[in-house]
Amino acid sequence: MDVDTFLTTNQSSWDRLSSLVGRAGRRVHRLSPSELEELVSLYERTATQLSYARTTYRDPALTATLSSLVARAGAVVYGSRPRTLRALGQFFAVTFPAAVWYSRRFVLASAALLLVPAFVVGLWIANSPRAVEATGPKAVREAYVNQDFEQYYRSAPASEFASHVFTNNVQVSIYAFAAGIAFCLPTAFILMFNGAGVGVAGGLFASVGQQGKFWGLILPHGLLELSAVIIAGGAGLRLGWTLIDPGDRTRRDALADEGRRALAIVAGLVVVFLAAGTIEGFVTGSSLPTWARVGIGALGETVLLSWLVLRGRAAAARGLTGALGET
């Protein structure tokens, strides 16, 4: 569409977003839960339209107008103040760990949905010749164990590979999170399917006595990567459970409340996936000894879990639950 049609089509939603931002000012509680949900939706849509306008129309006035609107709306959505380094630090020090800690029971359920199939399938294949044969032809299995699995981590320059892995992992986490809206079932399936996939790979290596090689390649990045997928799945499960049991809230209000918390979790996981992708690109396929590569992954996992547990418990003690805009 041309720029005039683009303006005509979207002006009313921009005006509505501007009105909501003006009413919210620096205090999000001036908006009802449904209005806040609408503000977040309009903010995301307008941010996408800004990106589209920049690349398609190259109109300085339009870009400046939308940039200003997105910045003002973002200040409301992400803490009711400009997104300075201090606000960013507050998000990662308080909001993100508080949201994960608040959803910890669903995160544990998510972990069970992923890890139980992984270990069950892995043990089954490792101890059943018939199960091994069912995974594929012998030549394909041998190539996978002896070269393909390891070669995958060296299939592209480290920076390019890390970028590809990061993008893929973020997409998986978004699917696992967003699918929860369908009463948890698609999220549960995604977690179990991915867990079974890990189990198949581990089982094939174990069936030929090469467990050490498998763990040496999967643990450096996999600890952070799987933890992030599990946390995203937990956010999706909590979102879906809210529709099943909204408590003393209406389903709309409950969904808006949990949606703000789930968005905080997904936003925080971007950094975790960035760290996992960097390790996968630069460490997993490197010439470092196995103990060093696994040690780097274990260190990253220790930092993540300590940060989430310690900061999350501290935030909970202050009555915080990690919802975006919470005061």
C-alpha positions as CSV (number, residue, x, y, z in Angstrom):
1,M,0.0,0.0,0.0
2,D,1.1,3.6,-0.6
3,V,1.9,5.9,2.3
4,D,-1.5,7.7,2.2
5,T,-3.4,4.4,2.5
6,F,-1.0,3.3,5.3
7,L,-1.8,6.5,7.2
8,T,-5.5,6.3,6.6
9,T,-5.6,2.6,7.7
10,N,-3.7,3.0,10.9
11,Q,-4.3,6.6,12.1
12,S,-7.2,5.7,14.4
13,S,-5.2,3.0,16.2
14,W,-2.3,5.5,16.7
15,D,-4.7,8.1,18.1
16,R,-6.1,5.5,20.5
17,L,-2.6,4.5,21.6
18,S,-1.7,8.1,22.1
19,S,-4.8,8.6,24.2
20,L,-4.1,5.7,26.4
21,V,-0.5,6.7,26.9
22,G,-1.6,10.2,27.8
23,R,-4.1,8.9,30.4
24,A,-1.6,6.6,31.9
25,G,1.1,9.2,32.3
26,R,3.6,7.8,34.6
27,R,1.1,5.6,36.5
28,V,-0.2,2.6,34.8
29,H,-2.9,2.0,37.4
30,R,-4.8,4.9,36.0
31,L,-5.9,2.4,33.2
32,S,-8.2,-0.6,33.7
33,P,-6.7,-4.0,33.1
34,S,-8.5,-4.2,29.7
35,E,-7.2,-0.8,28.7
36,L,-3.7,-1.8,29.7
37,E,-4.0,-5.0,27.7
38,E,-5.2,-2.9,24.8
39,L,-2.2,-0.5,25.3
40,V,0.3,-3.3,25.1
41,S,-1.4,-4.8,22.0
42,L,-1.4,-1.4,20.2
43,Y,2.2,-0.7,21.3
44,E,3.4,-4.0,19.8
45,R,1.4,-3.3,16.6
46,T,2.7,0.2,16.3
47,A,6.3,-0.9,16.9
48,T,5.9,-3.4,14.0
49,Q,4.4,-0.6,11.8
50,L,7.3,1.7,12.6
51,S,9.7,-1.0,11.4
52,Y,7.7,-1.4,8.3
53,A,7.5,2.3,7.6
54,R,11.2,2.8,8.0
55,T,12.1,0.2,5.4
56,T,9.2,0.8,3.0
57,Y,8.4,4.5,2.9
58,R,11.5,6.2,4.2
59,D,9.3,9.2,5.2
60,P,11.2,11.2,7.9
61,A,8.1,12.9,9.3
62,L,6.2,9.6,9.6
63,T,9.2,7.8,11.1
64,A,9.7,10.6,13.6
65,T,6.0,10.6,14.6
66,L,5.8,6.8,15.1
67,S,9.2,6.7,16.9
68,S,8.0,9.2,19.4
69,L,4.7,7.4,19.9
70,V,6.4,4.0,20.3
71,A,8.9,5.5,22.8
72,R,6.2,7.1,24.9
73,A,4.1,3.9,24.9
74,G,7.2,1.8,25.7
75,A,7.9,4.0,28.7
76,V,4.5,3.0,30.1
77,V,4.6,-0.6,29.2
78,Y,8.1,-1.2,30.5
79,G,7.9,0.4,33.9
80,S,6.2,3.8,33.4
81,R,9.5,5.6,32.9
82,P,12.0,6.1,30.1
83,R,13.9,3.0,29.3
84,T,17.2,4.2,30.7
85,L,20.0,1.9,31.9
86,R,18.6,2.2,35.4
87,A,15.2,1.0,34.2
88,L,16.9,-1.9,32.3
89,G,18.8,-2.8,35.4
90,Q,15.6,-2.7,37.5
91,F,14.0,-5.1,35.0
92,F,16.7,-7.7,35.2
93,A,17.4,-7.3,38.9
94,V,13.8,-7.4,40.0
95,T,11.0,-7.7,37.4
96,F,12.3,-10.7,35.5
97,P,13.4,-12.9,38.4
98,A,10.2,-12.0,40.3
99,A,8.1,-13.1,37.4
100,V,9.9,-16.4,37.1
101,W,9.8,-17.0,40.9
102,Y,6.1,-16.2,41.0
103,S,5.5,-18.9,38.3
104,R,7.9,-21.4,39.7
105,R,5.3,-24.2,40.1
106,F,4.5,-24.0,36.5
107,V,8.2,-23.9,35.6
108,L,8.6,-27.1,37.5
109,A,5.7,-28.7,35.6
110,S,7.3,-27.5,32.4
111,A,10.6,-29.1,33.4
112,A,8.8,-32.4,34.0
113,L,7.0,-32.3,30.7
114,L,10.4,-31.8,28.9
115,L,12.8,-33.9,30.9
116,V,10.7,-36.9,31.7
117,P,10.2,-37.8,28.0
118,A,13.9,-37.0,27.3
119,F,15.1,-39.5,29.9
120,V,12.4,-42.1,29.2
121,V,13.0,-42.1,25.4
122,G,16.8,-41.9,25.9
123,L,16.8,-45.0,28.2
124,W,14.5,-46.9,26.0
125,I,16.6,-46.4,22.9
126,A,19.9,-47.0,24.8
127,N,18.6,-50.4,26.0
128,S,16.5,-51.6,23.1
129,P,18.1,-52.7,19.8
130,R,14.7,-52.7,18.2
131,A,14.1,-49.1,19.3
132,V,17.5,-48.1,17.8
133,E,16.6,-49.8,14.5
134,A,13.3,-47.9,14.4
135,T,15.1,-44.5,14.5
136,G,16.5,-45.0,11.0
137,P,18.8,-47.0,8.7
138,K,22.2,-48.1,10.2
139,A,24.3,-46.0,7.8
140,V,22.3,-42.9,8.8
141,R,22.6,-43.6,12.5
142,E,26.4,-44.2,12.3
143,A,26.9,-41.0,10.3
144,Y,24.8,-39.1,12.8
145,V,26.7,-40.4,15.8
146,N,30.2,-40.4,14.3
147,Q,30.2,-37.1,12.4
148,D,26.9,-35.3,11.7
149,F,26.0,-34.4,15.3
150,E,29.4,-32.9,16.0
151,Q,29.8,-31.3,12.6
152,Y,26.6,-29.4,13.0
153,Y,28.2,-27.2,15.6
154,R,30.9,-26.3,13.1
155,S,28.7,-26.0,10.0
156,A,29.0,-22.2,9.8
157,P,31.3,-19.4,11.1
158,A,30.8,-19.0,14.9
159,S,29.1,-15.6,14.8
160,E,26.7,-16.6,12.0
161,F,25.9,-19.9,13.7
162,A,25.3,-18.2,17.1
163,S,23.0,-15.7,15.4
164,H,21.0,-18.5,13.7
165,V,20.8,-20.5,17.0
166,F,19.6,-17.4,18.9
167,T,16.9,-16.6,16.4
168,N,15.7,-20.3,16.4
169,N,15.6,-20.6,20.2
170,V,13.7,-17.3,20.6
171,Q,11.1,-18.6,18.1
172,V,10.7,-21.9,20.0
173,S,10.3,-20.1,23.3
174,I,7.7,-17.7,21.8
175,Y,5.8,-20.7,20.4
176,A,5.9,-22.5,23.8
177,F,4.7,-19.4,25.6
178,A,2.0,-18.3,23.1
179,A,0.6,-21.7,22.6
180,G,-0.3,-21.9,26.3
181,I,-3.3,-19.7,25.6
182,A,-5.0,-22.8,24.2
183,F,-5.6,-24.2,27.7
184,C,-2.0,-25.4,28.1
185,L,-2.2,-28.4,25.7
186,P,-0.1,-27.1,22.7
187,T,2.6,-25.9,25.1
188,A,2.7,-29.3,26.8
189,F,3.0,-31.0,23.4
190,I,5.9,-28.7,22.3
191,L,7.7,-29.4,25.6
192,M,7.2,-33.2,25.3
193,F,8.1,-33.3,21.6
194,N,11.4,-31.4,22.2
195,G,12.2,-33.5,25.2
196,A,11.7,-36.7,23.2
197,G,14.0,-35.3,20.5
198,V,16.8,-34.8,23.0
199,G,16.1,-38.3,24.3
200,V,16.4,-39.9,20.8
201,A,19.8,-38.2,20.3
202,G,21.1,-39.2,23.7
203,G,19.8,-42.7,23.3
204,L,21.6,-43.2,20.0
205,F,24.9,-42.2,21.5
206,A,24.4,-44.3,24.6
207,S,23.5,-47.4,22.4
208,V,27.0,-47.4,21.0
209,G,28.8,-46.4,24.2
210,Q,29.5,-42.7,23.3
211,Q,27.5,-41.0,26.1
212,G,30.6,-38.9,26.9
213,K,30.7,-37.4,23.5
214,F,27.0,-36.6,23.5
215,W,27.1,-34.9,26.9
216,G,30.3,-33.0,26.0
217,L,28.5,-31.5,23.0
218,I,25.1,-30.9,24.5
219,L,25.9,-29.6,28.0
220,P,27.9,-26.4,27.2
221,H,25.0,-24.6,25.7
222,G,22.2,-27.0,26.5
223,L,22.0,-26.2,30.2
224,L,21.1,-22.6,29.5
225,E,19.1,-23.3,26.4
226,L,16.8,-26.0,27.9
227,S,16.4,-24.0,31.1
228,A,15.2,-21.0,29.0
229,V,12.8,-23.2,27.0
230,I,11.5,-24.7,30.3
231,I,10.9,-21.3,31.8
232,A,9.1,-20.1,28.6
233,G,7.0,-23.2,28.7
234,G,6.2,-22.5,32.4
235,A,5.0,-19.0,31.4
236,G,2.8,-20.6,28.7
237,L,1.3,-23.1,31.1
238,R,0.5,-20.4,33.6
239,L,-1.2,-18.4,30.9
240,G,-3.3,-21.3,29.8
241,W,-4.2,-22.3,33.4
242,T,-5.4,-18.8,34.0
243,L,-8.2,-19.4,31.5
244,I,-9.0,-22.7,33.2
245,D,-8.9,-21.3,36.8
246,P,-9.0,-17.5,36.9
247,G,-9.6,-17.4,40.6
248,D,-11.7,-14.5,41.8
249,R,-10.9,-12.5,38.7
250,T,-12.8,-12.4,35.4
251,R,-11.0,-14.3,32.7
252,R,-10.2,-11.1,30.9
253,D,-8.7,-9.4,33.9
254,A,-6.8,-12.6,34.9
255,L,-5.4,-13.0,31.3
256,A,-4.3,-9.3,31.3
257,D,-2.6,-9.7,34.6
258,E,-0.8,-12.9,33.7
259,G,0.0,-11.6,30.2
260,R,2.0,-8.7,31.7
261,R,4.0,-11.2,33.8
262,A,4.5,-13.6,31.0
263,L,5.8,-10.9,28.7
264,A,8.3,-10.0,31.3
265,I,9.5,-13.6,31.4
266,V,9.8,-13.8,27.6
267,A,11.6,-10.5,27.4
268,G,14.1,-11.5,30.0
269,L,14.7,-14.9,28.3
270,V,16.1,-13.1,25.2
271,V,19.3,-12.4,27.2
272,V,19.5,-16.0,28.3
273,F,19.1,-17.3,24.8
274,L,21.7,-14.8,23.6
275,A,24.1,-16.3,26.1
276,A,23.2,-19.8,25.1
277,G,23.6,-19.0,21.4
278,T,27.0,-17.4,22.0
279,I,28.2,-20.5,23.9
280,E,26.8,-22.8,21.2
281,G,28.5,-20.8,18.5
282,F,31.9,-20.1,20.1
283,V,32.4,-22.8,22.7
284,T,30.5,-26.0,21.9
285,G,32.2,-26.6,18.5
286,S,35.5,-25.2,19.6
287,S,38.8,-27.1,20.2
288,L,38.6,-26.6,24.0
289,P,38.8,-29.7,26.1
290,T,35.5,-31.3,27.1
291,W,35.9,-30.3,30.7
292,A,36.4,-26.7,29.8
293,R,33.4,-26.5,27.5
294,V,31.1,-28.2,30.0
295,G,32.5,-26.1,32.8
296,I,31.6,-22.9,30.9
297,G,28.0,-24.2,30.5
298,A,27.8,-25.2,34.1
299,L,29.0,-21.8,35.2
300,G,26.4,-20.1,33.1
301,E,23.7,-22.3,34.5
302,T,24.8,-21.7,38.1
303,V,24.7,-17.9,37.5
304,L,21.2,-18.1,36.0
305,L,19.7,-20.3,38.7
306,S,21.3,-18.4,41.5
307,W,20.2,-15.1,40.1
308,L,16.6,-16.2,39.5
309,V,16.2,-17.9,42.9
310,L,18.0,-15.2,45.1
311,R,16.6,-12.2,43.3
312,G,13.2,-13.8,42.8
313,R,12.8,-14.7,46.5
314,A,13.9,-11.2,47.5
315,A,11.4,-9.6,45.2
316,A,8.6,-11.9,46.5
317,A,9.4,-10.8,50.0
318,R,8.7,-7.3,48.9
319,G,5.3,-8.3,47.5
320,L,6.4,-8.2,43.9
321,T,5.1,-10.7,41.3
322,G,7.0,-9.5,38.2
323,A,4.1,-8.1,36.2
324,L,5.2,-5.3,33.8
325,G,4.2,-1.9,35.2
326,E,4.0,-3.2,38.7
327,T,4.7,-0.7,41.4
